[in-house]
Amino acid sequence: MRILFDNVDFSSNSGPNSFASKLAKQLIEKGHSVNHDEFPDVQLSFIMATQKRAPIIQRLDGIYFNTAQDWQRLNEPIKQTYESSHGVIFQSEFNKRLTEKFFGKRENFRVIHNGTNLRLIDSVPKANDPIFDNHENVWTCASSWRPHKRLSENIRYFLENSDKNDCLVVAGSNSDHNIKHDRVFYVGNLNWINLISLFKRSKYFLHLAFLDHCPNVVVDARAAGCHIVCSDSGGTKEIAGENATIIGDMSWELDPIQLYEPPKMDFSKRKKNNKDCSIDIEKVSENYYNFFDEVLS
């Protein structure tokens, strides 16, 4: 099949673009053509279409609902693609419910969670650093930090729930909560291989983000063997794994909200996850192809 990836920057490591790169590589490995043909069979538009050269499948990773922004105007081009596309792929059940609340329901759709390259992750060695050798367990969190990613809550959870010989490694840019503590280390932005190496050295991965959709960093951390600790708001729990630790968050009726003013969490609201899904990019790419084939038929 000839597949045009639309509104994708393969040189970017942002969430949608990094997933697009993994998906494209897997589809090419399976014999499909990606972005090398003037007459594509199908156009996979990430978030919104920038052109129309074939039947459009929209891949949604979230819509705007932050009242600190002009969320209605920002949603307009996404909604236009949603209403005119031949099919829609939601990256989580949460993403589907939210989009249907704002845009209405669609007939041709699939929920396909994000995936990652398990074979490549398996080949990456564990991070080797003297700092790790001086601690019993390594905890990690990583993001492009913004208020709703809740770095401060990640650190507070670690300090309240870790053993005295554990350490926390904070990766990612724009850290908005910096503390001086002998068991908390900030390492800034890491490339993907180094991040995976860090995950493979870690026992726990913290992602207490508020209303996140389907974070690729959690998929990668789970694939690297981390025990995931996440909030139950949004779609993160859908990809965190069956034994993940889930922390109860505020209830939300899918209405516009101040996203960058998340509530403080009650860590006693803790339970084991009962959801599971495949995070293997090979299976994920098969699901994408099968939906393409169904829509084209």
RAQUI-V923064 format. One record per residue. RES is the residue in one small letter. SS is DSSP state (helix for helix, strand for strand, loop for the rest). PSI is psi in radians with two decimals (none if undefined). OMEGA is omega in degrees with one decimal (NA if undefined). Layout:
RES SS PSI OMEGA
RES SS PSI OMEGA
This chain:
m loop 2.48 177.7
r strand 2.05 -171.1
i strand 2.16 175.6
l strand 2.09 172.8
f strand 1.99 -175.6
d strand 2.50 179.5
n loop 0.74 -180.0
v loop 2.39 173.6
d loop 1.76 -175.2
f loop -0.21 178.3
s loop -0.12 -178.3
s loop 2.57 177.1
n loop 0.30 175.6
s loop 2.88 -175.5
g helix -1.06 -178.5
p helix -0.71 -177.4
n helix -0.67 179.2
s helix -0.68 176.4
f helix -0.70 178.4
a helix -0.70 179.0
s helix -0.79 178.9
k helix -0.77 -178.8
l helix -0.79 -179.1
a helix -0.78 -180.0
k helix -0.71 -179.7
q helix -0.69 178.0
l helix -0.69 176.9
i helix -0.72 178.7
e helix -0.53 179.2
k loop 0.08 173.6
g loop 0.07 179.4
h loop 2.74 178.0
s strand 2.30 -178.7
v strand 2.00 173.0
n loop 0.43 -179.8
h loop 0.31 -175.5
d loop 2.44 -179.4
e loop -0.29 -176.2
f loop 1.32 -178.1
p loop 2.65 174.7
d loop -0.59 -176.3
v strand 2.58 178.1
q strand 2.04 176.9
l strand 1.84 -176.8
s strand 2.05 178.4
f strand 2.08 178.7
i loop -1.06 178.9
m loop 2.69 -179.0
a loop 2.40 174.5
t loop -0.08 -178.8
q loop 3.10 172.4
k loop 1.86 179.5
r loop -0.03 179.9
a loop 3.00 173.9
p strand 2.31 -171.2
i strand 2.25 166.1
i strand 2.10 179.2
q strand 2.26 175.0
r strand 1.96 -175.6
l strand 2.37 174.7
d loop 0.20 178.2
g loop 2.81 174.5
i loop 3.01 -175.9
y loop 2.35 175.6
f loop 0.22 -179.6
n strand 2.04 -175.9
t loop -0.17 174.4
a loop -0.15 178.3
q loop 2.94 171.9
d loop 1.27 -169.8
w helix -0.57 -179.9
q helix -0.80 178.7
r helix -0.73 -179.6
l helix -0.52 -179.5
n helix -0.30 -172.5
e helix -0.92 -179.0
p helix -0.51 177.3
i helix -0.74 179.6
k helix -0.66 178.6
q helix -0.76 177.0
t helix -0.71 179.8
y helix -0.75 -175.6
e helix -0.42 -175.9
s helix -0.16 -176.5
s loop 2.80 178.2
h loop -0.31 178.6
g strand 2.81 -177.7
v strand 2.36 172.8
i strand 2.10 174.3
f strand 2.48 -178.2
q loop -0.07 175.1
s loop 2.81 175.8
e helix -0.64 176.3
f helix -0.80 178.5
n helix -0.70 178.5
k helix -0.86 -178.1
r helix -0.74 -178.8
l helix -0.82 -178.1
t helix -0.71 179.3
e helix -0.58 178.4
k helix -0.68 -176.6
f helix -0.67 -170.8
f helix -0.23 -173.5
g loop 2.96 -175.2
k loop 2.68 175.5
r loop 2.68 177.0
e loop -0.93 -177.4
n loop 1.79 -179.7
f strand 2.82 170.4
r strand 2.56 167.5
v strand 1.99 179.2
i loop 1.95 -179.2
h loop 2.79 178.9
n loop 2.73 178.2
g loop 3.08 -179.4
t strand 2.96 -175.5
n loop 1.72 -176.2
l helix -0.64 -179.4
r helix -0.74 179.4
l helix -0.76 178.9
i helix -0.68 179.4
d helix -0.50 -176.9
s helix -0.20 -177.6
v loop 2.26 179.0
p loop 2.74 175.7
k loop 2.57 176.5
a loop 2.40 -179.1
n loop 1.89 -178.2
d loop 2.39 -179.9
p helix -0.50 179.0
i helix -0.74 -178.6
f helix -0.64 -178.6
d helix -0.38 -179.1
n loop 0.04 -178.1
h loop 2.62 -177.0
e loop -0.95 -178.5
n loop 2.45 176.2
v strand 2.23 171.5
w strand 2.60 -179.1
t strand 2.60 164.8
c strand 2.63 -175.6
a strand 2.43 178.5
s loop 2.94 159.0
s loop 1.77 -161.7
w loop 2.23 173.1
r loop 2.87 -172.2
p helix -0.68 -176.0
h helix -0.16 174.9
k helix -0.25 169.9
r loop 0.92 175.9
l helix -0.70 -178.6
s helix -0.65 178.5
e helix -0.63 174.9
n helix -0.80 -178.7
i helix -0.72 179.2
r helix -0.71 178.7
y helix -0.77 178.7
f helix -0.84 -176.3
l helix -0.54 -177.8
e helix -0.28 -171.7
n helix -0.04 -179.3
s loop 2.81 172.5
d loop 2.80 -173.9
k loop -0.23 178.4
n loop 0.25 176.0
d loop 2.79 174.4
c strand 2.76 176.5
l strand 2.27 175.7
v strand 2.13 179.5
v strand 2.02 178.9
a strand 2.70 176.0
g loop 2.85 -176.4
s loop 2.88 173.1
n loop 0.69 178.4
s loop 2.18 -175.7
d loop 0.20 176.4
h loop 1.68 -175.9
n loop 2.15 178.1
i loop 2.69 174.4
k loop 1.93 -178.0
h loop 2.43 -173.8
d loop -0.09 177.1
r loop 0.18 178.7
v strand 2.15 -176.3
f strand 2.35 177.6
y strand 2.21 -176.6
v strand -0.01 176.9
g strand -2.78 -177.0
n loop 2.31 176.3
l loop 2.56 172.9
n loop 2.96 -170.1
w helix -0.76 -178.4
i helix -0.79 179.1
n helix -0.59 177.5
l helix -0.77 177.6
i helix -0.71 178.1
s helix -0.72 176.7
l helix -0.78 179.3
f helix -0.70 -177.0
k helix -0.34 175.7
r helix -0.15 -174.3
s loop 2.58 175.2
k loop -0.65 -176.4
y strand 2.53 172.0
f strand 2.16 -178.6
l strand 2.27 175.0
h strand 1.41 -177.2
l loop 0.53 -177.8
a loop 2.64 179.7
f loop 2.06 173.8
l loop 0.76 173.6
d loop 2.76 -171.3
h loop -1.07 180.0
c loop 1.21 -169.4
p loop 2.19 179.6
n helix -0.55 -178.1
v helix -0.56 176.7
v helix -0.70 175.8
v helix -0.81 -179.3
d helix -0.74 -179.5
a helix -0.72 177.1
r helix -0.77 179.5
a helix -0.51 179.8
a loop -0.06 175.5
g loop 0.10 -179.6
c loop 2.55 167.1
h strand 2.15 -174.8
i strand 2.36 170.9
v strand 2.04 -175.4
c strand 2.92 176.5
s strand 2.82 179.2
d loop 0.06 175.1
s loop 2.60 179.6
g loop -2.74 -174.2
g loop 0.05 -175.3
t helix -0.70 -177.8
k helix -0.38 -179.0
e helix -0.42 -177.0
i loop 0.15 -174.9
a loop -0.28 -180.0
g loop 2.72 -172.9
e loop -0.62 -175.3
n loop 0.16 -179.3
a loop 2.71 175.3
t strand 2.16 -175.8
i strand 2.24 179.1
i strand 2.19 -179.0
g loop 2.42 -180.0
d loop -3.14 178.7
m loop 2.60 175.0
s loop 2.60 -175.1
w loop 2.33 -175.6
e loop 0.39 177.1
l loop 0.53 176.4
d loop 2.74 175.8
p loop 2.48 -171.0
i strand 2.80 173.5
q loop 1.55 -174.1
l loop -0.61 -175.8
y loop 0.25 173.3
e loop 1.08 -176.5
p loop 2.61 -179.9
p loop 2.74 173.1
k loop 2.53 -173.8
m loop 2.68 173.6
d loop 1.79 -173.7
f loop -0.16 175.8
s loop -0.29 177.8
k loop 1.26 -170.6
r strand 2.42 177.7
k strand 2.92 176.2
k strand 2.50 -179.2
n loop 2.53 177.0
n loop 0.31 179.5
k loop 2.66 178.1
d loop 2.73 175.1
c loop 2.82 176.5
s loop 2.39 175.1
i loop 0.31 178.6
d strand 2.09 -177.0
i helix -0.45 177.0
e helix -0.81 177.8
k helix -0.71 179.2
v helix -0.76 -179.9
s helix -0.61 175.8
e helix -0.72 178.6
n helix -0.69 176.0
y helix -0.86 -178.5
y helix -0.78 -178.7
n helix -0.64 178.4
f helix -0.71 175.1
f helix -0.87 -176.5
d helix -0.71 179.6
e helix -0.78 -179.5
v helix -0.75 -179.0
l helix -0.46 179.6
s loop none NA
